[in-house]
């Protein structure tokens, strides 16, 4: 299993540009989520999905869109990038939403918005 | 949401045991206690979790207080590769994680 994969590893955008961060998992996990991590801080939840076709907002959803058309993929879209969205983005997945489930994290995408 | 409190940083000598404390005084009866760690420039990785009883795995041990208001992650022999930020987390509804500041563990050779 490749686990959770994210592309690209690093991206530079200009203010106002749009882009999609890709996330895929091959563990047949129902739950997937996106977090962002600013320098020196813990991760914050952006959006999450409890299954194909179902998404919900997390703590910091503004400026981001998600959709979940398949179990494997959970892309994160930046509609109009802003410097405040400069961060490291992590995708995670878990088999279910039960409290004893382990979350598996991807390696992250480092985004710089100029 | 239940919250946790951890020291900002701790130091350890290589090959010595490390005890990382966590307070979670508002924990509910059904909250699991999870520990994750984040190595430099990597995503978080799962370490261990428990509910009421102490737990052991190949990475660490988790000691849970009888009243469940605190727990301790135990690394039995710290190595340089264990230098990381360790997060004690009580998952929210849907197993979503709220990360605090964690404890930065520094390991000295």
Boltz contact constraints between the chains, C-beta under 6 A:
constraints:
  - contact:
      token1: [A, 42]
      token2: [B, 99]
      max_distance: 6.0
  - contact:
      token1: [A, 42]
      token2: [B, 100]
      max_distance: 6.0
  - contact:
      token1: [A, 42]
      token2: [B, 101]
      max_distance: 6.0
  - contact:
      token1: [A, 43]
      token2: [B, 99]
      max_distance: 6.0
  - contact:
      token1: [A, 45]
      token2: [B, 96]
      max_distance: 6.0
  - contact:
      token1: [A, 48]
      token2: [B, 96]
      max_distance: 6.0
  - contact:
      token1: [A, 90]
      token2: [B, 43]
      max_distance: 6.0
  - contact:
      token1: [A, 94]
      token2: [B, 95]
      max_distance: 6.0
  - contact:
      token1: [A, 97]
      token2: [B, 94]
      max_distance: 6.0
  - contact:
      token1: [A, 97]
      token2: [B, 95]
      max_distance: 6.0
  - contact:
      token1: [A, 99]
      token2: [B, 32]
      max_distance: 6.0
  - contact:
      token1: [A, 99]
      token2: [B, 91]
      max_distance: 6.0
  - contact:
      token1: [A, 100]
      token2: [B, 32]
      max_distance: 6.0
  - contact:
      token1: [A, 101]
      token2: [B, 95]
      max_distance: 6.0
  - contact:
      token1: [A, 102]
      token2: [B, 46]
      max_distance: 6.0
  - contact:
      token1: [A, 105]
      token2: [B, 43]
      max_distance: 6.0
  - contact:
      token1: [A, 105]
      token2: [B, 44]
      max_distance: 6.0
  - contact:
      token1: [A, 106]
      token2: [B, 43]
      max_distance: 6.0
  - contact:
      token1: [A, 107]
      token2: [B, 43]
      max_distance: 6.0
  - contact:
      token1: [A, 108]
      token2: [B, 43]
      max_distance: 6.0
